[in-house]
Amino acid sequence: MSILPQMPTPAYPGRRWEARQYPGTPSTCPRFRAELRSDLESLAGVPRHIREDVELCASEAFANAVTHSRSQRSGGTVIRMLSTPIVMGRQTTLRLSVIDDGPLDARPMFPPARRSVENWAQAESGRGLQLIHQLANEWGTQRWAEPDSLSVLGTVLWAEFTYPTATATTVSSAPCVCGGAR
């Protein structure tokens, strides 16, 4: 009996990987990253830097969930979802969603206070969302609430990463001969 290697498959609109649920503990992060890496490798044509950006952003979102939400409590969980909602022409969009168990307390979510450059330089944490903002093409958060009682069930952090579709013709990196600067 021979074992055939898994061949990466192309992206297509609406492709979804099975949602994965993890215990809300920091020690789960290596497994979280390894399984995400495996899922990303199963998609043909994703540039290495995009896979690395998705993995880094997912790790930050997971760390936030187990540090700042009810996911850190006994029995708490974090859910990771991955999909390619858009594949159009020369671009593919990969969407990552990380869902926690909701805020630790019942206070409403307000925007964090602005920090000065000096505060950011001295802070030991708090740069995860800034990192996601820099690496993802689009991102955001949304609270999930029970429709009848409006009690918060969790918070979704989503991030989208757009990259050239594998079949698209790539632009040459040769200097422009039209006389203009690139």
TORPA-4810 file (N, C-alpha, C, O; in nm, 3 decimals):
<nodes>
NODE_1_0.085_-0.117_0.000_0.000_0.000_0.000_0.090_0.124_0.000_0.180_0.136_0.083_M
NODE_2_0.064_0.214_-0.092_0.144_0.337_-0.096_0.063_0.454_-0.042_-0.060_0.458_-0.050_S
NODE_3_0.135_0.546_0.012_0.070_0.666_0.065_0.099_0.780_-0.030_0.216_0.811_-0.057_I
NODE_4_-0.004_0.841_-0.081_0.012_0.954_-0.171_0.026_1.082_-0.092_-0.048_1.105_0.004_L
NODE_5_0.122_1.168_-0.131_0.134_1.295_-0.059_0.014_1.384_-0.086_-0.045_1.380_-0.194_P
NODE_6_-0.021_1.462_0.013_-0.131_1.557_-0.003_-0.084_1.669_-0.095_0.019_1.732_-0.068_Q
NODE_7_-0.157_1.695_-0.200_-0.123_1.804_-0.292_-0.206_1.926_-0.255_-0.327_1.915_-0.235_M
NODE_8_-0.142_2.042_-0.246_-0.219_2.163_-0.219_-0.325_2.184_-0.327_-0.302_2.155_-0.444_P
NODE_9_-0.440_2.233_-0.287_-0.548_2.258_-0.381_-0.564_2.408_-0.402_-0.531_2.487_-0.313_T
NODE_10_-0.612_2.448_-0.518_-0.627_2.592_-0.544_-0.739_2.653_-0.461_-0.830_2.585_-0.414_P
NODE_11_-0.728_2.783_-0.445_-0.833_2.858_-0.374_-0.956_2.867_-0.463_-0.944_2.869_-0.586_A
NODE_12_-1.071_2.872_-0.403_-1.195_2.898_-0.476_-1.289_2.973_-0.382_-1.281_2.957_-0.261_Y
NODE_13_-1.379_3.056_-0.438_-1.468_3.136_-0.354_-1.553_3.045_-0.264_-1.611_2.947_-0.309_P
NODE_14_-1.557_3.080_-0.139_-1.639_3.006_-0.043_-1.571_2.887_0.021_-1.632_2.818_0.102_G
NODE_15_-1.445_2.863_-0.012_-1.375_2.750_0.051_-1.360_2.779_0.199_-1.322_2.889_0.240_R
NODE_16_-1.389_2.677_0.280_-1.377_2.689_0.425_-1.308_2.566_0.480_-1.336_2.453_0.439_R
NODE_17_-1.220_2.590_0.574_-1.161_2.479_0.647_-1.251_2.452_0.766_-1.326_2.540_0.809_W
NODE_18_-1.244_2.334_0.819_-1.323_2.301_0.937_-1.281_2.392_1.052_-1.162_2.412_1.075_E
NODE_19_-1.378_2.447_1.124_-1.348_2.531_1.241_-1.275_2.445_1.344_-1.309_2.328_1.364_A
NODE_20_-1.177_2.502_1.408_-1.100_2.430_1.509_-1.117_2.499_1.644_-1.109_2.621_1.655_R
NODE_21_-1.142_2.417_1.746_-1.163_2.470_1.881_-1.045_2.427_1.968_-1.000_2.313_1.963_Q
NODE_22_-0.996_2.523_2.049_-0.878_2.500_2.132_-0.908_2.540_2.276_-0.990_2.629_2.300_Y
NODE_23_-0.843_2.474_2.373_-0.853_2.521_2.511_-0.792_2.660_2.521_-0.694_2.690_2.453_P
NODE_24_-0.849_2.744_2.605_-0.802_2.882_2.619_-0.682_2.893_2.713_-0.687_2.965_2.812_G
NODE_25_-0.576_2.821_2.681_-0.455_2.822_2.763_-0.335_2.863_2.679_-0.327_2.827_2.561_T
NODE_26_-0.241_2.938_2.737_-0.122_2.976_2.661_-0.043_2.856_2.607_0.018_2.866_2.501_P
NODE_27_-0.045_2.745_2.678_0.031_2.627_2.634_-0.024_2.564_2.507_0.042_2.480_2.446_S
NODE_28_-0.144_2.603_2.467_-0.206_2.550_2.346_-0.157_2.622_2.220_-0.178_2.573_2.109_T
NODE_29_-0.092_2.736_2.236_-0.051_2.817_2.121_0.036_2.740_2.019_0.012_2.755_1.899_C
NODE_30_0.134_2.660_2.060_0.211_2.587_1.959_0.126_2.495_1.871_0.147_2.488_1.750_P
NODE_31_0.029_2.426_1.931_-0.061_2.340_1.853_-0.148_2.425_1.761_-0.169_2.389_1.645_R
NODE_32_-0.198_2.537_1.812_-0.279_2.631_1.734_-0.201_2.674_1.609_-0.255_2.671_1.498_F
NODE_33_-0.076_2.713_1.627_0.008_2.758_1.515_0.037_2.645_1.418_0.030_2.664_1.296_R
NODE_34_0.071_2.527_1.470_0.105_2.414_1.384_-0.013_2.373_1.296_0.004_2.344_1.178_A
NODE_35_-0.132_2.369_1.353_-0.250_2.330_1.275_-0.285_2.437_1.172_-0.328_2.405_1.062_E
NODE_36_-0.269_2.564_1.208_-0.292_2.672_1.111_-0.191_2.661_0.997_-0.228_2.672_0.880_L
NODE_37_-0.065_2.639_1.030_0.040_2.624_0.929_0.006_2.510_0.833_0.021_2.524_0.712_R
NODE_38_-0.040_2.399_0.887_-0.079_2.284_0.804_-0.195_2.320_0.711_-0.193_2.285_0.593_S
NODE_39_-0.294_2.389_0.764_-0.408_2.430_0.681_-0.365_2.525_0.571_-0.412_2.514_0.457_D
NODE_40_-0.277_2.618_0.602_-0.229_2.713_0.501_-0.148_2.643_0.393_-0.154_2.681_0.276_L
NODE_41_-0.071_2.541_0.431_0.008_2.466_0.334_-0.080_2.385_0.240_-0.035_2.347_0.132_E
NODE_42_-0.203_2.357_0.280_-0.293_2.280_0.194_-0.355_2.365_0.083_-0.427_2.313_-0.003_S
NODE_43_-0.329_2.495_0.085_-0.383_2.586_-0.016_-0.271_2.624_-0.113_-0.171_2.684_-0.072_L
NODE_44_-0.287_2.589_-0.237_-0.184_2.616_-0.339_-0.174_2.766_-0.366_-0.274_2.837_-0.367_A
NODE_45_-0.052_2.811_-0.389_-0.030_2.947_-0.436_-0.021_3.057_-0.333_-0.007_3.174_-0.369_G
NODE_46_-0.029_3.023_-0.204_-0.018_3.128_-0.102_0.130_3.161_-0.083_0.208_3.074_-0.045_V
NODE_47_0.169_3.285_-0.110_0.309_3.321_-0.092_0.354_3.299_0.053_0.276_3.315_0.147_P
NODE_48_0.481_3.262_0.069_0.534_3.233_0.202_0.515_3.350_0.298_0.477_3.328_0.413_R
NODE_49_0.539_3.473_0.253_0.526_3.587_0.344_0.382_3.605_0.391_0.359_3.651_0.502_H
NODE_50_0.284_3.569_0.308_0.143_3.577_0.349_0.115_3.470_0.454_0.050_3.498_0.554_I
NODE_51_0.164_3.348_0.432_0.145_3.242_0.532_0.205_3.284_0.665_0.145_3.262_0.770_R
NODE_52_0.324_3.344_0.661_0.390_3.388_0.785_0.311_3.502_0.851_0.298_3.504_0.974_E
NODE_53_0.259_3.596_0.772_0.180_3.706_0.828_0.052_3.654_0.893_0.015_3.697_1.002_D
NODE_54_-0.016_3.560_0.826_-0.140_3.502_0.880_-0.109_3.431_1.012_-0.181_3.446_1.110_V
NODE_55_-0.002_3.353_1.013_0.035_3.279_1.134_0.069_3.374_1.249_0.027_3.351_1.363_E
NODE_56_0.143_3.480_1.221_0.178_3.576_1.325_0.053_3.647_1.379_0.038_3.662_1.500_L
NODE_57_-0.034_3.691_1.289_-0.158_3.759_1.333_-0.247_3.664_1.412_-0.307_3.704_1.512_C
NODE_58_-0.257_3.541_1.368_-0.338_3.442_1.440_-0.282_3.418_1.580_-0.358_3.407_1.676_A
NODE_59_-0.150_3.411_1.590_-0.087_3.391_1.722_-0.115_3.508_1.814_-0.142_3.489_1.933_S
NODE_60_-0.110_3.629_1.760_-0.142_3.748_1.841_-0.287_3.746_1.887_-0.318_3.775_2.002_E
NODE_61_-0.378_3.710_1.795_-0.520_3.704_1.830_-0.546_3.596_1.936_-0.624_3.617_2.028_A
NODE_62_-0.479_3.482_1.921_-0.494_3.375_2.020_-0.442_3.421_2.156_-0.506_3.398_2.259_F
NODE_63_-0.325_3.485_2.156_-0.268_3.534_2.282_-0.361_3.636_2.348_-0.378_3.634_2.470_A
NODE_64_-0.420_3.725_2.269_-0.516_3.821_2.324_-0.635_3.750_2.386_-0.682_3.786_2.494_N
NODE_65_-0.685_3.646_2.317_-0.802_3.574_2.366_-0.775_3.507_2.500_-0.859_3.512_2.590_A
NODE_66_-0.658_3.446_2.515_-0.629_3.375_2.640_-0.579_3.468_2.749_-0.564_3.426_2.864_V
NODE_67_-0.553_3.594_2.715_-0.507_3.691_2.815_-0.619_3.784_2.859_-0.626_3.820_2.977_T
NODE_68_-0.706_3.823_2.767_-0.802_3.930_2.794_-0.949_3.890_2.788_-1.036_3.977_2.793_H
NODE_69_-0.979_3.761_2.777_-1.120_3.722_2.766_-1.153_3.607_2.862_-1.067_3.554_2.931_S
NODE_70_-1.281_3.571_2.863_-1.325_3.458_2.946_-1.269_3.326_2.897_-1.282_3.224_2.965_R
NODE_71_-1.206_3.325_2.780_-1.143_3.202_2.729_-1.038_3.150_2.825_-1.010_3.030_2.827_S
NODE_72_-0.978_3.239_2.905_-0.873_3.198_2.999_-0.927_3.121_3.118_-0.851_3.055_3.188_Q
NODE_73_-1.057_3.128_3.143_-1.116_3.059_3.258_-1.120_2.909_3.234_-1.109_2.862_3.121_R
NODE_74_-1.136_2.834_3.341_-1.146_2.689_3.332_-1.256_2.650_3.233_-1.369_2.695_3.245_S
NODE_75_-1.221_2.567_3.137_-1.317_2.524_3.036_-1.332_2.622_2.921_-1.407_2.595_2.827_G
NODE_76_-1.261_2.736_2.926_-1.270_2.835_2.819_-1.208_2.785_2.690_-1.120_2.699_2.690_G
NODE_77_-1.256_2.840_2.579_-1.208_2.796_2.448_-1.181_2.914_2.356_-1.226_3.026_2.380_T
NODE_78_-1.106_2.885_2.250_-1.082_2.978_2.141_-1.109_2.901_2.013_-1.063_2.788_1.998_V
NODE_79_-1.183_2.960_1.922_-1.216_2.895_1.794_-1.142_2.967_1.683_-1.136_3.090_1.680_I
NODE_80_-1.085_2.889_1.591_-1.017_2.946_1.475_-1.088_2.901_1.349_-1.116_2.783_1.330_R
NODE_81_-1.118_2.998_1.263_-1.181_2.969_1.134_-1.094_3.028_1.023_-1.029_3.130_1.042_M
NODE_82_-1.094_2.962_0.908_-1.014_3.004_0.795_-1.095_2.980_0.669_-1.157_2.874_0.654_L
NODE_83_-1.096_3.077_0.578_-1.172_3.061_0.454_-1.111_3.148_0.344_-1.032_3.238_0.370_S
NODE_84_-1.151_3.119_0.221_-1.118_3.205_0.107_-1.251_3.255_0.052_-1.305_3.197_-0.043_T
NODE_85_-1.303_3.363_0.110_-1.435_3.412_0.067_-1.432_3.474_-0.072_-1.535_3.477_-0.140_P
NODE_86_-1.316_3.524_-0.115_-1.310_3.593_-0.244_-1.191_3.544_-0.324_-1.077_3.545_-0.277_I
NODE_87_-1.217_3.500_-0.446_-1.114_3.467_-0.543_-1.162_3.529_-0.673_-1.250_3.475_-0.741_V
NODE_88_-1.104_3.643_-0.707_-1.150_3.716_-0.826_-1.029_3.754_-0.912_-0.935_3.819_-0.866_M
NODE_89_-1.036_3.713_-1.036_-0.933_3.753_-1.130_-0.795_3.719_-1.081_-0.757_3.603_-1.070_G
NODE_90_-0.721_3.821_-1.052_-0.580_3.804_-1.017_-0.554_3.806_-0.868_-0.438_3.804_-0.826_R
NODE_91_-0.659_3.808_-0.785_-0.637_3.815_-0.640_-0.724_3.716_-0.564_-0.838_3.686_-0.601_Q
NODE_92_-0.666_3.667_-0.457_-0.736_3.579_-0.365_-0.733_3.645_-0.227_-0.631_3.700_-0.186_T
NODE_93_-0.845_3.638_-0.156_-0.851_3.689_-0.020_-0.867_3.571_0.075_-0.956_3.487_0.059_T
NODE_94_-0.780_3.566_0.172_-0.784_3.464_0.276_-0.832_3.532_0.403_-0.778_3.635_0.443_L
NODE_95_-0.934_3.473_0.468_-0.990_3.534_0.590_-0.965_3.443_0.709_-0.995_3.324_0.707_R
NODE_96_-0.908_3.503_0.813_-0.884_3.437_0.940_-0.981_3.495_1.043_-0.998_3.617_1.050_L
NODE_97_-1.043_3.409_1.121_-1.128_3.456_1.232_-1.087_3.381_1.358_-1.071_3.259_1.357_S
NODE_98_-1.070_3.456_1.467_-1.039_3.398_1.598_-1.150_3.445_1.692_-1.172_3.565_1.709_V
NODE_99_-1.218_3.349_1.753_-1.335_3.379_1.836_-1.306_3.338_1.980_-1.272_3.223_2.007_I
NODE_100_-1.321_3.435_2.072_-1.300_3.405_2.213_-1.433_3.393_2.285_-1.539_3.406_2.222_D
NODE_101_-1.429_3.370_2.415_-1.551_3.351_2.495_-1.611_3.481_2.548_-1.701_3.478_2.631_D
NODE_102_-1.562_3.594_2.501_-1.619_3.722_2.543_-1.538_3.790_2.651_-1.442_3.733_2.704_G
NODE_103_-1.577_3.913_2.683_-1.500_3.993_2.778_-1.502_3.935_2.919_-1.597_3.866_2.958_P
NODE_104_-1.397_3.964_2.994_-1.387_3.917_3.133_-1.495_3.978_3.221_-1.546_3.913_3.313_L
NODE_105_-1.530_4.102_3.193_-1.633_4.168_3.274_-1.743_4.218_3.181_-1.732_4.209_3.059_D
NODE_106_-1.848_4.269_3.240_-1.965_4.309_3.163_-1.958_4.454_3.115_-2.055_4.505_3.057_A
NODE_107_-1.845_4.521_3.138_-1.834_4.660_3.095_-1.842_4.670_2.943_-1.795_4.580_2.873_R
NODE_108_-1.901_4.777_2.891_-1.904_4.793_2.747_-1.763_4.813_2.692_-1.674_4.862_2.763_P
NODE_109_-1.743_4.776_2.567_-1.612_4.791_2.505_-1.597_4.933_2.453_-1.672_4.976_2.365_M
NODE_110_-1.500_5.004_2.506_-1.470_5.140_2.461_-1.337_5.138_2.389_-1.253_5.051_2.417_F
NODE_111_-1.314_5.229_2.298_-1.182_5.235_2.236_-1.077_5.260_2.343_-1.100_5.337_2.437_P
NODE_112_-0.960_5.196_2.330_-0.856_5.219_2.430_-0.807_5.363_2.425_-0.814_5.429_2.321_P
NODE_113_-0.756_5.409_2.538_-0.701_5.545_2.544_-0.582_5.556_2.450_-0.506_5.460_2.434_A
NODE_114_-0.566_5.669_2.389_-0.452_5.691_2.299_-0.323_5.692_2.380_-0.318_5.743_2.492_R
NODE_115_-0.219_5.635_2.321_-0.088_5.632_2.386_0.007_5.722_2.308_-0.002_5.737_2.186_R
NODE_116_0.097_5.782_2.382_0.200_5.862_2.317_0.308_5.767_2.263_0.310_5.649_2.298_S
NODE_117_0.395_5.819_2.180_0.506_5.740_2.127_0.591_5.687_2.242_0.638_5.573_2.238_V
NODE_118_0.611_5.769_2.344_0.690_5.728_2.459_0.621_5.613_2.534_0.686_5.518_2.577_E
NODE_119_0.488_5.623_2.550_0.413_5.515_2.616_0.427_5.384_2.540_0.449_5.279_2.600_N
NODE_120_0.415_5.391_2.407_0.427_5.269_2.326_0.566_5.210_2.339_0.581_5.088_2.349_W
NODE_121_0.667_5.295_2.340_0.805_5.247_2.349_0.832_5.177_2.482_0.912_5.084_2.488_A
NODE_122_0.766_5.221_2.589_0.789_5.165_2.721_0.693_5.051_2.757_0.718_4.977_2.852_Q
NODE_123_0.585_5.038_2.683_0.485_4.936_2.715_0.542_4.795_2.691_0.614_4.772_2.593_A
NODE_124_0.508_4.703_2.780_0.555_4.565_2.764_0.458_4.482_2.683_0.493_4.374_2.637_E
NODE_125_0.336_4.530_2.664_0.238_4.458_2.582_0.146_4.560_2.517_0.158_4.681_2.538_S
NODE_126_0.052_4.509_2.438_-0.046_4.598_2.378_-0.020_4.630_2.232_-0.086_4.718_2.175_G
NODE_127_0.075_4.561_2.171_0.105_4.591_2.032_0.046_4.489_1.935_0.063_4.502_1.814_R
NODE_128_-0.023_4.388_1.985_-0.078_4.283_1.900_-0.173_4.334_1.794_-0.161_4.297_1.677_G
NODE_129_-0.268_4.418_1.832_-0.363_4.471_1.734_-0.295_4.566_1.637_-0.334_4.576_1.521_L
NODE_130_-0.193_4.637_1.685_-0.117_4.724_1.596_-0.045_4.640_1.489_-0.040_4.680_1.373_Q
NODE_131_0.008_4.527_1.530_0.074_4.436_1.437_-0.026_4.384_1.334_0.003_4.383_1.214_L
NODE_132_-0.143_4.340_1.379_-0.247_4.291_1.288_-0.286_4.402_1.190_-0.305_4.377_1.071_I
NODE_133_-0.299_4.524_1.240_-0.334_4.639_1.155_-0.231_4.657_1.044_-0.267_4.690_0.931_H
NODE_134_-0.104_4.637_1.075_0.002_4.657_0.976_0.010_4.543_0.875_0.044_4.567_0.759_Q
NODE_135_-0.019_4.420_0.915_0.001_4.305_0.828_-0.122_4.266_0.746_-0.108_4.218_0.633_L
NODE_136_-0.241_4.285_0.800_-0.363_4.246_0.729_-0.408_4.357_0.635_-0.384_4.475_0.662_A
NODE_137_-0.473_4.319_0.525_-0.529_4.419_0.435_-0.652_4.485_0.497_-0.674_4.605_0.481_N
NODE_138_-0.731_4.407_0.566_-0.850_4.455_0.639_-0.859_4.373_0.766_-0.818_4.257_0.768_E
NODE_139_-0.913_4.432_0.872_-0.935_4.358_0.995_-1.039_4.431_1.080_-1.070_4.547_1.055_W
NODE_140_-1.092_4.362_1.178_-1.186_4.423_1.269_-1.227_4.326_1.378_-1.185_4.210_1.380_G
NODE_141_-1.310_4.375_1.469_-1.363_4.291_1.575_-1.514_4.311_1.581_-1.566_4.414_1.538_T
NODE_142_-1.581_4.212_1.633_-1.726_4.220_1.647_-1.766_4.131_1.764_-1.715_4.020_1.780_Q
NODE_143_-1.857_4.182_1.845_-1.910_4.102_1.956_-2.021_4.013_1.905_-2.102_4.053_1.821_R
NODE_144_-2.026_3.890_1.957_-2.138_3.799_1.931_-2.226_3.802_2.053_-2.178_3.786_2.165_W
NODE_145_-2.356_3.821_2.032_-2.449_3.826_2.145_-2.564_3.729_2.121_-2.600_3.699_2.007_A
NODE_146_-2.620_3.680_2.230_-2.739_3.596_2.225_-2.854_3.686_2.179_-2.881_3.787_2.244_E
NODE_147_-2.922_3.652_2.070_-3.026_3.741_2.016_-3.139_3.774_2.115_-3.189_3.886_2.117_P
NODE_148_-3.178_3.676_2.196_-3.290_3.700_2.287_-3.251_3.781_2.410_-3.323_3.873_2.450_D
NODE_149_-3.138_3.748_2.471_-3.100_3.815_2.595_-2.995_3.925_2.576_-2.971_4.005_2.667_S
NODE_150_-2.934_3.929_2.459_-2.826_4.023_2.428_-2.703_4.005_2.516_-2.618_4.094_2.524_L
NODE_151_-2.693_3.887_2.583_-2.571_3.862_2.659_-2.459_3.826_2.560_-2.482_3.757_2.461_S
NODE_152_-2.338_3.874_2.589_-2.226_3.855_2.498_-2.177_3.711_2.506_-2.146_3.659_2.613_V
NODE_153_-2.170_3.646_2.389_-2.121_3.509_2.380_-1.972_3.504_2.348_-1.904_3.408_2.384_L
NODE_154_-1.923_3.605_2.282_-1.782_3.605_2.245_-1.747_3.725_2.160_-1.833_3.806_2.125_G
NODE_155_-1.620_3.735_2.127_-1.570_3.840_2.041_-1.497_3.775_1.924_-1.416_3.684_1.944_T
NODE_156_-1.526_3.821_1.805_-1.460_3.772_1.684_-1.358_3.875_1.640_-1.392_3.993_1.623_V
NODE_157_-1.235_3.833_1.621_-1.135_3.916_1.556_-1.115_3.853_1.419_-1.080_3.735_1.408_L
NODE_158_-1.137_3.931_1.314_-1.118_3.880_1.178_-1.011_3.963_1.108_-0.995_4.082_1.135_W
NODE_159_-0.940_3.898_1.019_-0.837_3.966_0.940_-0.834_3.904_0.801_-0.845_3.782_0.786_A
NODE_160_-0.821_3.989_0.700_-0.815_3.942_0.562_-0.680_3.974_0.501_-0.622_4.081_0.523_E
NODE_161_-0.631_3.879_0.424_-0.501_3.890_0.358_-0.523_3.862_0.209_-0.571_3.755_0.172_F
NODE_162_-0.488_3.958_0.125_-0.507_3.944_-0.018_-0.373_3.923_-0.085_-0.275_3.991_-0.053_T
NODE_163_-0.369_3.828_-0.177_-0.245_3.797_-0.247_-0.275_3.763_-0.393_-0.390_3.732_-0.426_Y
NODE_164_-0.174_3.770_-0.480_-0.197_3.739_-0.621_-0.238_3.593_-0.638_-0.177_3.503_-0.579_P
NODE_165_-0.340_3.569_-0.719_-0.384_3.433_-0.748_-0.273_3.362_-0.824_-0.206_3.421_-0.909_T
NODE_166_-0.255_3.236_-0.794_-0.145_3.158_-0.851_-0.141_3.160_-1.003_-0.033_3.156_-1.062_A
NODE_167_-0.256_3.166_-1.068_-0.259_3.161_-1.214_-0.239_3.298_-1.277_-0.225_3.309_-1.399_T
NODE_168_-0.238_3.402_-1.195_-0.222_3.537_-1.249_-0.079_3.558_-1.298_0.016_3.504_-1.241_A
NODE_169_-0.063_3.637_-1.403_0.068_3.671_-1.452_0.131_3.769_-1.355_0.070_3.869_-1.318_T
NODE_170_0.253_3.740_-1.314_0.318_3.828_-1.219_0.387_3.942_-1.292_0.432_3.927_-1.406_T
NODE_171_0.394_4.056_-1.228_0.457_4.173_-1.284_0.608_4.157_-1.272_0.659_4.121_-1.166_V
NODE_172_0.677_4.184_-1.377_0.822_4.173_-1.378_0.883_4.276_-1.284_0.830_4.386_-1.268_S
NODE_173_0.995_4.239_-1.223_1.064_4.334_-1.137_1.172_4.410_-1.215_1.252_4.483_-1.156_S
NODE_174_1.174_4.392_-1.349_1.271_4.465_-1.430_1.239_4.613_-1.433_1.122_4.651_-1.420_A
NODE_175_1.341_4.698_-1.449_1.316_4.842_-1.452_1.220_4.879_-1.565_1.219_4.817_-1.671_P
NODE_176_1.141_4.979_-1.541_1.046_5.028_-1.640_1.123_5.096_-1.753_1.210_5.180_-1.727_C
NODE_177_1.091_5.060_-1.878_1.161_5.119_-1.991_1.084_5.237_-2.051_1.123_5.291_-2.154_V
NODE_178_0.975_5.276_-1.986_0.893_5.383_-2.041_0.942_5.520_-1.996_0.880_5.622_-2.028_C
NODE_179_1.050_5.525_-1.923_1.106_5.653_-1.882_1.057_5.702_-1.747_1.115_5.794_-1.691_G
NODE_180_0.951_5.642_-1.694_0.898_5.684_-1.564_0.955_5.598_-1.452_1.005_5.488_-1.476_G
NODE_181_0.949_5.649_-1.333_0.995_5.572_-1.217_0.889_5.473_-1.176_0.770_5.498_-1.192_A
NODE_182_0.932_5.361_-1.125_0.837_5.259_-1.077_0.796_5.286_-0.938_0.716_5.211_-0.881_R
</nodes>
